[in-house]
């Protein structure tokens, strides 16, 4: 415990104290591009201080979360978790960029910072020197935040499997193609045993090097070629176009499951937006127990004013509050479902995980200091397959309401949100449903029925919000029309840098402050506003593309006299903040 406290106090930047305690490390990372590159960045960062990364492990949400391999039993090996929102008591260091984290103990050394990607934080904030090139960070952040509209990217750009060098195109354009293709191939091969771990352990901090390693590993191991995967994807898109589980309702894509996902490279999460490019939102229900809603990342005007998907998810769940609070999920179900895919080498679902996730929400949990409490702890720390019927029966007596389970596993923000943990609702205490989401009578199981009802409620509530938002927009346009003769900003001395732009009146969220510049044949014609506004890592505006022009749009309500800022890094074609910039 002494060493853990030292790490907490010193933080990740006080790496010398950590290096004195741990000469070795194992990195656990999320199963996507940001997870891989963050792990590579963390590896480089640790090794600069003499900490050798000896192994890496993929960790994924859902029933695979607790099946990940245990860290080394040696006391000199430090477990590190990156790009993952669900903490584990076993980890000494945990860094993440999502809006919220769960399951994190106080003694874990954390670096949680809201950002477009986790690699941005590790490479440019945690590390004293940049690890990945800035242009690579921009590409990775664009992919992880799905900020495609700002860069005029289409579903075809993101779903492309084949690299063709454009001799007539600019160098940045060809680099973007390469970066997107790297992500596409990585996702296509991500479930191949040892593939992502190989990339982490053998790649340098460079998208080009990762791309080269992907192709080398794929060829050596006989993976499907990009040409084969393109054909599989084309067939998948065609089938999804004809699927009864994918439809459009009032510009909202409603989807159940992902269809047939077995052929290499067939599935792509953006297929619905290729089929319905004008849609504003998608609400998808996954039969493993997840409802996810997101904006169309390819539409610059997708984020309708007043529509916050994170807030909508809370409103939707509130409709089911009474039902969910009235059903207690037994610990036997939580333990069994969490350990569906565990083996003797897995970390498993332990007492520490239970308390980290649910804490004081436990019902019937005995005091750990008593004999009964010690028995329960011992049972929870034993893999599910090894438990006797008598031990399982003791877990039946303790539980957590479905309401608390779902809220502890869910989260999101304005343009993407997840309602998760639905697969714990009224599940059997013993025998798994071996791949079937149907009841014995052929109908939906209770949790799938709940899943579909929540999805339907989300769609209804989203339609209401969109309609209300459109009415509000009409009203706002009237207000803005009256403001035409009164400029909404002025230029003055800035505490950030030189001159800056300031609000001349109170500005609500979603106001178009004015044009920044026009783009014609890669030439930029800047307005006074475009020349004067400053960069900030915590901006109150965004640079929004419409046709061949960019505009400054408020992202939060702004008070009169407040400086208007945007994040330059979201527009890599413009001048970037200097290396000495401090947020």
Number of C-alpha atoms within 10 A of each C-alpha: 6 6 13 16 14 16 23 18 11 14 18 20 14 13 18 15 15 24 19 12 18 18 18 21 24 22 28 27 26 22 21 19 24 25 26 28 33 30 31 29 28 25 25 20 21 21 16 12 14 15 23 19 22 13 18 27 22 23 22 18 14 18 16 18 20 25 22 19 18 16 22 15 8 8 10 14 20 25 22 24 30 28 26 22 23 21 23 23 17 18 21 22 23 24 25 27 22 19 13 15 18 18 20 22 19 12 18 21 23 22 20 18 18 14 18 22 26 30 32 26 23 27 25 19 16 20 18 11 11 18 22 22 13 16 17 19 26 20 21 25 22 20 19 20 15 18 20 20 19 20 17 14 16 17 19 12 14 20 21 17 25 16 13 9 13 11 8 8 9 10 11 12 13 16 17 19 20 20 22 22 20 24 24 22 23 22 17 20 17 17 12 11 9 12 18 26 21 17 22 25 17 12 20 19 20 18 25 16 14 22 19 13 18 21 17 11 14 17 12 9 11 8 16 16 16 20 12 16 21 19 15 19 23 16 15 21 19 13 13 21 17 10 13 10 15 18 19 15 13 11 16 22 24 20 23 19 14 19 14 11 14 9 14 18 25 20 24 18 10 17 22 23 21 17 18 16 16 15 21 23 27 23 22 25 26 17 19 19 20 24 25 22 28 24 24 28 23 24 23 19 15 18 19 17 18 16 22 20 25 20 14 21 27 17 15 20 18 13 12 15 14 11 12 20 15 11 15 21 26 26 24 24 24 22 23 24 24 20 22 19 15 22 16 11 11 18 20 27 24 20 17 18 23 17 16 19 22 19 12 10 15 19 15 11 17 16 11 12 8 9 11 14 14 14 15 21 16 13 20 24 17 16 19 23 12 9 13 10 9 9 17 21 16 16 21 15 15 18 22 22 20 24 23 20 24 21 16 19 22 23 23 21 17 16 20 20 23 21 26 23 24 27 24 23 26 17 21 14 19 14 10 13 12 7 7 11 17 15 12 9 7 8 11 16 20 17 21 23 16 19 26 20 14 22 26 17 18 24 24 13 15 22 17 12 19 18 12 14 16 15 11 14 16 10 11 15 12 11 11 15 10 10 12 9 8 11 12 20 21 17 16 13 12 15 9 14 11 11 15 21 24 23 19 17 17 13 19 14 15 20 20 19 19 17 19 22 21 19 13 10 6 8 9 14 12 16 13 14 20 19 14 22 23 22 22 19 15 12 17 19 26 22 22 20 21 15 9 11 17 20 20 24 21 23 17 15 13 20 15 13 14 16 25 26 25 22 18 20 19 19 16 14 11 10 10 15 15 7 9 6 11 9 9
